[in-house]
C-alpha cells in the first residue's frame, strides 16, 4: 500500500496587534504551561556527489555553400532562336506605353465608298482622283501624302520642262528663263559623238 505524505501548511503570519491581544486572552483564561515540541529531524535523501561536467567537444564538419553558377551572356541570335515558338504577342503583352497614342476611332465612311460622293464639293480633288485613276477609299488609302504629291506634280513638272525646251528651240523663253533657253540651245548645237 502506498503511503501518503503529509504536507503541512505554512502558518499564516499574524499581525502584531492581534497577536498581542490573543496572547493576553490566553493568559487570562488559564495559566497553563505548554511544553514545546521538539522538532523532528527531516530525513534527507542521500545526496550524490556533484559530477564535474565536461565540455562537449563535437567535431564540426566543414560547411560548403552551394553557389549558383554565373550566367554566361548569350548572343542575341541565340536568344531569337530560343524564342522561335513563342508568339510576339505573348512576349510583349506585359509592355505598355505610359502615354498610349490616340486612335482615330470608328470610320464614318465605308471602305468601298466612291470618291466622287465623298468629295462631291471639292472639284479639284475629284479631278486629281480622275487623273490618278483612283475610284474608292480603299484605293486612296494605299498612298501616303508624299506619293500623291509626286504623282500629281510629276507630270506637271515634265510638261513645264517640255514647254521650256520647245520655246528654247524656237528662240523664245518664259519670263526670267533666258538662261535655261541659252544653255539648251548650246546643248543642241554640240555635235553628237
FIMAR-810174 format. One record per residue (C-alpha): residue number from 1; chain; z negated, y, x negated. Coordinates in steps of 0.1 Angstrom, whole numbers, plus 5000, padded with zeros to 4 digits. Example, Ala and Ser with C-alpha at 12.3 -4.5 7.8 and 13.67 -1.06 7.14 Angstrom:
BEGIN
(1,A,(4922,4955,4877))
(2,A,(4929,4989,4863))
REM end
This chain:
BEGIN
(1,A,(5000,5000,5000))
(2,A,(5009,5034,4989))
(3,A,(4980,5058,4982))
(4,A,(4982,5093,4994))
(5,A,(4975,5121,4971))
(6,A,(4950,5146,4984))
(7,A,(4962,5180,4979))
(8,A,(4935,5207,4981))
(9,A,(4945,5241,4994))
(10,A,(4936,5270,4973))
(11,A,(4908,5291,4987))
(12,A,(4917,5324,5001))
(13,A,(4904,5354,4982))
(14,A,(4876,5371,5001))
(15,A,(4874,5408,5004))
(16,A,(4843,5422,4987))
(17,A,(4829,5440,5017))
(18,A,(4830,5409,5039))
(19,A,(4818,5386,5012))
(20,A,(4786,5407,5007))
(21,A,(4779,5406,5045))
(22,A,(4783,5368,5047))
(23,A,(4761,5363,5017))
(24,A,(4734,5384,5034))
(25,A,(4737,5364,5067))
(26,A,(4734,5331,5049))
(27,A,(4704,5343,5030))
(28,A,(4687,5354,5062))
(29,A,(4692,5321,5081))
(30,A,(4678,5295,5057))
(31,A,(4668,5297,5022))
(32,A,(4683,5265,5010))
(33,A,(4692,5257,4975))
(34,A,(4727,5245,4971))
(35,A,(4735,5221,4944))
(36,A,(4765,5228,4925))
(37,A,(4791,5201,4924))
(38,A,(4803,5190,4890))
(39,A,(4840,5194,4886))
(40,A,(4859,5162,4885))
(41,A,(4879,5159,4854))
(42,A,(4916,5155,4861))
(43,A,(4933,5126,4848))
(44,A,(4962,5137,4826))
(45,A,(4992,5116,4821))
(46,A,(4997,5107,4785))
(47,A,(5020,5132,4770))
(48,A,(5049,5123,4749))
(49,A,(5052,5139,4716))
(50,A,(5078,5166,4716))
(51,A,(5111,5154,4703))
(52,A,(5129,5177,4679))
(53,A,(5163,5183,4693))
(54,A,(5192,5180,4670))
(55,A,(5220,5205,4674))
(56,A,(5251,5187,4689))
(57,A,(5279,5188,4665))
(58,A,(5311,5180,4683))
(59,A,(5343,5177,4663))
(60,A,(5368,5200,4679))
(61,A,(5405,5192,4679))
(62,A,(5428,5220,4668))
(63,A,(5443,5238,4698))
(64,A,(5481,5241,4698))
(65,A,(5495,5267,4722))
(66,A,(5530,5258,4736))
(67,A,(5552,5289,4734))
(68,A,(5583,5295,4754))
(69,A,(5615,5295,4733))
(70,A,(5631,5329,4728))
(71,A,(5662,5331,4749))
(72,A,(5694,5332,4729))
(73,A,(5717,5361,4740))
(74,A,(5747,5347,4760))
(75,A,(5781,5364,4757))
(76,A,(5794,5379,4789))
(77,A,(5823,5355,4791))
(78,A,(5800,5325,4793))
(79,A,(5779,5343,4819))
(80,A,(5810,5348,4840))
(81,A,(5819,5311,4836))
(82,A,(5785,5301,4848))
(83,A,(5787,5321,4880))
(84,A,(5821,5308,4888))
(85,A,(5810,5291,4920))
(86,A,(5788,5320,4932))
(87,A,(5804,5344,4956))
(88,A,(5803,5381,4947))
(89,A,(5786,5389,4980))
(90,A,(5756,5368,4970))
(91,A,(5754,5384,4936))
(92,A,(5754,5420,4947))
(93,A,(5737,5416,4981))
(94,A,(5704,5430,4968))
(95,A,(5720,5460,4952))
(96,A,(5721,5491,4975))
(97,A,(5730,5526,4966))
(98,A,(5703,5553,4971))
(99,A,(5727,5576,4990))
(100,A,(5752,5555,5009))
(101,A,(5785,5573,5014))
(102,A,(5796,5584,5048))
(103,A,(5822,5564,5066))
(104,A,(5849,5576,5089))
(105,A,(5838,5556,5119))
(106,A,(5859,5540,5145))
(107,A,(5895,5551,5146))
(108,A,(5906,5572,5176))
(109,A,(5943,5563,5171))
(110,A,(5957,5527,5173))
(111,A,(5973,5515,5141))
(112,A,(6007,5510,5157))
(113,A,(6009,5544,5174))
(114,A,(6042,5562,5169))
(115,A,(6040,5592,5146))
(116,A,(6062,5613,5170))
(117,A,(6035,5610,5196))
(118,A,(6005,5617,5172))
(119,A,(6022,5647,5155))
(120,A,(6041,5660,5186))
(121,A,(6030,5696,5179))
(122,A,(6040,5696,5142))
(123,A,(6078,5697,5138))
(124,A,(6078,5698,5100))
(125,A,(6056,5667,5098))
(126,A,(6080,5649,5122))
(127,A,(6110,5659,5100))
(128,A,(6092,5647,5069))
(129,A,(6085,5613,5086))
(130,A,(6121,5610,5097))
(131,A,(6133,5619,5061))
(132,A,(6109,5592,5046))
(133,A,(6118,5566,5073))
(134,A,(6082,5562,5085))
(135,A,(6076,5555,5122))
(136,A,(6040,5543,5127))
(137,A,(6004,5550,5114))
(138,A,(6005,5516,5097))
(139,A,(6035,5527,5076))
(140,A,(6020,5560,5068))
(141,A,(5986,5547,5056))
(142,A,(6003,5528,5028))
(143,A,(6010,5561,5009))
(144,A,(5985,5582,4991))
(145,A,(5989,5620,4992))
(146,A,(6005,5624,4957))
(147,A,(6031,5598,4966))
(148,A,(6041,5617,4997))
(149,A,(6044,5649,4978))
(150,A,(6066,5633,4951))
(151,A,(6088,5616,4977))
(152,A,(6092,5648,4997))
(153,A,(6096,5672,4968))
(154,A,(6116,5649,4945))
(155,A,(6148,5652,4965))
(156,A,(6143,5690,4969))
(157,A,(6139,5694,4931))
(158,A,(6170,5673,4925))
(159,A,(6190,5693,4950))
(160,A,(6179,5726,4934))
(161,A,(6189,5712,4900))
(162,A,(6224,5703,4913))
(163,A,(6228,5738,4927))
(164,A,(6219,5754,4894))
(165,A,(6244,5732,4875))
(166,A,(6273,5738,4899))
(167,A,(6266,5776,4897))
(168,A,(6264,5775,4859))
(169,A,(6298,5756,4857))
(170,A,(6313,5784,4877))
(171,A,(6298,5812,4856))
(172,A,(6272,5820,4882))
(173,A,(6233,5817,4884))
(174,A,(6204,5822,4906))
(175,A,(6181,5852,4903))
(176,A,(6164,5853,4869))
(177,A,(6180,5820,4859))
(178,A,(6207,5832,4835))
(179,A,(6191,5814,4805))
(180,A,(6195,5780,4822))
(181,A,(6232,5788,4830))
(182,A,(6239,5797,4793))
(183,A,(6222,5765,4780))
(184,A,(6240,5743,4805))
(185,A,(6275,5758,4796))
(186,A,(6267,5753,4759))
(187,A,(6258,5717,4766))
(188,A,(6291,5711,4785))
(189,A,(6312,5727,4757))
(190,A,(6299,5703,4730))
(191,A,(6322,5675,4721))
(192,A,(6310,5641,4731))
(193,A,(6306,5615,4703))
REM end
